């Protein structure tokens, strides 16, 4: 499909869908956390497919290898493309080589022959500790471009300090291992989930309905099976949806008004959300169901109209740093406004982490920076990292897209993009990822293979 054909197709999508998709795609995702923003519908699904196709049509390029210093040598003929039709081998024997010719043309020394591996165009995450003995653990596959990074993974701010969150990880964290999980969701090549756990979804639905005081015995529940798999039902203006990812979504129709002096809109300030958070925590404590909740007001990036936005979330305090990191990435509770000051949606993430692969050795932030500098990273940003002084922030996160085969930790780097700076001083920070798991356990797959699990 040609790029101009894709762009023409996007023009037929409703303006509201494009605007909302743009807002969500550019929304701060410090933990690379998935955001299921209601039911996308057919048009939004087409948009997602178009963005994916664009990432294939306009691939990210790495710098080409430097040419040989000896420019007098002619470059060898390029190797045929994998799909190119090769000439058929001739049945005739090759012309005999005279003994004189054979003697005058020495055979290349095998020790001097180049045995460099073919350039696949994919990043390589080398083991920074090849001499260190590591435990035997299953090999993990990662995709060159993760599902959450379709499109342009960039955040706009005047300074990186404006981009904030409550990530419990810090650069001085003394962690040598972190857990890796197999995503319980399985997909066919057309993105249809298989082996959906309807029983677990039903249990979550009934539990949530009971907390909301609904009549669970007579509640009418709709089952949707196909590209999206969910259970849905409700009463008295409250609709519960449980997705196959085990996310619980509660829609309030109409939105619930908050009393004065609480201010809760798309563009409430950090201080306003801090004040509102206490009210929401107290009002919906049964749904939040946390013994020691931590507030996570995350975001701080701007839109094209210079409006700054945040997300309001809570996550449970763990017994140690590792549990804090897991709870922060996989089990948040998120509140969303209708834009006019009311509570429209409450989301409870209950990611199934029952398929643990093991506790994997992780590399240090410094080792990850070295890989970033060498061009070994995953991103959807169309710029190479050429100046390490532009790396402005480092975090450790889990990529939690539904389409990840494995949930493993990554170092997420915020890199300032001079190409995107505006005249008013607004900067754009691209997100670049380096797996935190030691490269000895990793195999990188191209997007066309890695996106399916």
C-alpha angles and dihedrals in degrees: 000000000000119000092236090053091054092049091049089053092052089057089068093060119101113266092233092056091050093047094048092044090051092048093050095042090053093041114119111270104179092160094038084240120175117247117202100195101197118284110333097207127206096296095053090046088056090050091052091050090049093052090049091051090050090056088057096042092048103034123189110257128212123212112278118245115270113262121253115274089234099078091174091076115090117238113250119251110274117258114254117262115261091252096042117121109246121212115259116258114257119242090214117097116247119258112276116256115230119237090241092055092046091052094045094051108060119212112251114259108249090218090060097044115108113244097176113156116250116271106248095179089237124120117257119217104202125200106257090198105046093156095052118096110236131187121267108258134158119276115255128215123214129185122237089232118028123222094249093055101062105131124017115330099206136131124205122219139136089238133009090238088073090065103085142169141151097254104162093210118095131182092252093054109134099222124143098173139025131189123259123202135197111236107246090215116090124194139200119222092267090058095254110144118234131200093026111187100230093168093058090045091052092049091053091047095052092043091053094044090052092052088053091052096248125154098254093184095062101027114131110228127194120209119207117192125180133056088354118035119198147134118232136184144122150144143228094031096310119113122191121202123184114193127205087251086065093248114146116212122191117193120196112209107216101021116256112253117227120221124242133308093027117103117198119166138126090274104036113145123251090254092050091052092049089057093045093048093069092054093048092046092054096042096048101030092127092056094042089050097187127144096204109012122192120210117235114189100177135178127043097176123134133234125222089275091057092251114147119216139188138188121229116220144153131209132183122259110244131214091250141006094274091056090047090054093048093047092047093052103035111023110044126142111218131196121204129194128221088227093251099076101277133113106251106165137019117192126195115192115209102169113189106241096167094118101072114180095194143273105297127204110250132207125238124259088250091054089048090051089053090054090048091052090050091054096255102135144106121239145136091217110115095222130085121232103246103151118050090196086073091064099102106170141017129202137169113230142156119240103230105180115145087241097057112114092206130020103226134155123264135187106239115206124198105213121189111233111211089188090066101044114126129222090251091059096260109151131202120219116203120210117232124181133209117181111248090209114097109267092235087079098045136095117182118217127193115252093257089062103026097055093069122067 
